[in-house]
């Protein structure tokens, strides 16, 4: 299971490696403050752990999945459940969704 921590656009090799866990999509967590992404692994929490270990703060991290073929983003993850900030698995705030989308497209979408 390969998880990459990205602050610049992923290479096609990195995309291929991140797809190993789930074949058709990449589970990601995005740090909105630091504008970086962890992708790959079987669960969003695997990516979240990598971000937290590298200095991210929990309230800045959001989970989503990205399909490289369709370029679709799915904004559902257990890491998004926060009683005071987001009361669902899906990212409810449209501003946060747009920020997550921008980072995913910047770091993964251009491949």
Secondary structure, DSSP 8 states (H G I E B T S, - for coil): --EEEESS---HHHHHHHTTTTSS-EEEEEETTTTEEEEESSSHHHHHHHHHHTT--GGGEEEEEE-TTT--EE-B-GGG-BTTTBSSSB---HHHHHHHHHHHHHHTTT-
